[in-house]
Amino acid sequence: MSMPFYVSPEQLMKDRADFARKGIARGRSVVVVGYDDGIAFATVNASRALHKVSEIYDRIAFAAVGKYNEFEQLRVAGIRYADLRGFSYDRSDVRARGLANAYAQTIGAAFTTDSKPLEVELVVAEVGASASEDALYRLSYDGSVADLRDHVVLGGDAETLGAAVAERWRPGLTLKEVLRLAAEVLAHGDEQRSVPAEDLEVAVLDRTRARRAFRRVGNRELATLLGVATDEGPDS
């Protein structure tokens, strides 16, 4: 009679963590930075169909790195959670904190009980009436949640790029300033001198908008903000 294969819980969790980190490290970094009128998101992503930054609800957005099909399922689940809560109670009851807690339960359960962990890292952001009321929650592959302020970087080189953002960020930066900062940091991560505007996916949560704060920054507007030329046609 053969003996059952045994792996200690500590080794099993370490193997799962290593597996998830390797999957996340293969993804391009996402930079999330607060500015005077909201929160900006930027990442290198030439695709116009497969977004890494998306709207969840009126003043809440979602950004992710890792395995696309896994974080896309989480994005859709987040929209359903927000819609159901807003319909059942009130739109003002839909908050980033509640969504982050729901994501943490899902991701944490996958890490401990599923055959493999989710290879994803997320940010849930909510823009408030002022910068002091903005909320940023970072969710790791094991379901842990970090409540952050002002800026965060996701992805394989997050530690290095995050240090570069922290060194240069200051309160009161304009949208133009934070996007130039993000573009330069992302170019450094890709060992390029610059990243073309058409290769960037950029969106903002704009606190000055009446209800739906989320909007995407098109190539022509982005090129103007970055002070570079573009061959793209008008923004969609």
N, C-alpha and C positions, 0 to 999 in steps of 0.2 A: 504494500500500500504506500503510495507516494505521499510525502508530506506536503501540505498546502504551502504555496509561496507566501512569504510574509515580508512586508515592508513596514517599518516603523512609521507611526503618524508624522513624526518630525521629518523623516526623509520624504514621505509622500507629499507633504505640504511644500517642502523645498523644491522638489521636482516640478510640482505644479506652478510654483512661482517662477522658476527659471524658464519653463515653457512659455508662460504668458509674457514675461519680459522680453524674450527673444522675438515673439510675434509682434509686440508693440514697437520694438526697436527698429523693425523694418519699415515702419511708416514715417512719412514726412511729418515734421513737427508742426504744431499749431500754436500760435502766439495769441494770447488774449490780454488786452491792455485797456485799462480805464483811461478815459480822456474827459475834458471838461463837460461835454454834453452827452456822455454815455459810455459804452463799452465797445471796443473794436476787436474783431477776430480776423486773423490773417494766416494763410498757409499756402504752401506751394502745391498747386493742384491744377493741371492743365485741362482736366475734364470739366465740361459744362453740364454734365448729366449726373455724375456721382459726387454729390456734395459731402463735405466733411463738417460744414457749419450749416445749421438749419434753425428755423423758427419752431418753437414749441407752442407758445401761447402769446397773449398780447404783449407782454414785456419780458418774456423768457426765451432764451435761446440755448442751443445745444451745440457743442463741438466735440469731435472725437478723433482718435487715432487708433490704428490697429486693423483688425479684419473687418472689411466693409460690410459683409452680409450680417455680421454679428451686431455691429453698432447701428446698422440700419434697422434691425428688428427692435433694438432698444429705443431708437428715435420714434418709431411708430407707436410703440407701447407708451412712451411718454406723452405723445399727442393724445392718445385715447384716455390716459389718466387725467390729463388736464381738461379735456373736453367734458368728461364725465363729472369731474368735480365742479367745474364752472357751471354746468347745466343743473346739477343737483343742489348746489348751494348758491354761490354768487361768483362772478368773474374775479372779484377782488380776493376770493379765498384761494385762488390758484397761485401758489408761491413756489419759488425755486427750492426752498428747504424741504417741502413735502415731496417734491419730485425727486430730489437727491436722495432722500430716505428710501423712497420706493425703488430707485435704481440700486441703491446699496444692498437692499434685501435680495433683489434678483441676481446681481453679480456675485454677491457673497455666497448665495445658495449654489450657484453654478461652480464656484471655486471649491467648495467643500464636498459636494455630493455628486456632481455630474462626472461623466467619463473624462472630460477635459475642461479646464477653465476657459472663460471668455477672454480672447486676446484683444482686449479693448481698454482704453483709458478715456474718461469723459470729463467734460466741464459743463456744468449747468450754471448759467448766468442769468441774473435778473437785474434790470435797470430800475432804479428808484427815482424819486422826485429830485434828489440831490446825490452827489457822489458818495456822501456818507451812508446813504441808504442802499447803495448797490450791493449785490451779493454774488459771490463766486464760490462754487463748490467743485472740488476736484475729486473724482472717483477713480480709485485704482482697480486693478484686475481682481483683487481679493475682496472687494466690496467696502474697503475703508474709505472714509470721507474726510476731506480736509476743507475747512472753512477759511478761505483766503481773502486777501484784500488787494485791490489795485491791479495786479497782473499775475499771470500764470502761463507756463509753457508746458505743453504735452509732447510726448514722443521720445524717440530713442536718445536724442542729445539734449533732453530737457534740462539737465543740471547745468550744462555749459551755457546754453542759450538763455536759460532763466537768470543766470548770474549776469549776463550781458544786459538783459532788459532791466534788472534791478539796479544796475550801476547807472543807467542813463535815465530811468523814469523819474518823474517828479510830479507832484500834484499840479493840475491846471493845464496840462498839455492839450493842444488843439488836436483835432482829427488829423490834420496834415502832419503834425509832428509825430503822433504815435504810429501812423502808417509808415512814415519814413523810417522810424525806429524799427518797426516790425520787419519791413522789407530788408533792411540792412542786417538785422540779426538772422533772418532766414537765409540770406545770401551767404553769410558767414558759415552757417550750418551746412550748406551745400558746397562750400569751398568755391563759390563763385564771386565775381566782383559785383554783380547785381543780378536780380531776378526780373525778367521782363514782366510788365504789368499783366499781359495776357496769360501768364503762367501762375498768377496769384488768384486765389479765391479769398475775397474780402467781403465782410458783412459787418454791420453795426447794429447795436441797440441804441437808438437815438431817443433820449429822454424828452426832447422837444416835440416829438410827434404825439398827436392827440391820444390815440389808443394803441394801435399796433406799432410798437417801437422798432421792430426788426425791418431791415432793408438790406439788400445786396448792393455793393458798390460796383458799378459796371466798369468796363475797361477804359473807356474814355475819361470818366470822372476820376478813376484811380490814377491814370497816367498824368492827369492834371495835378492831382494832389501830390504825386511823387516827383513831378517835374521832369517827366520823361516823355518821349514820343511813342506813339503806337500806330500800327497799321490797321487796327481793327476799325470796323464801321461803327455806327451809332450804337449806344447802349440799348440793350433789350429792356 
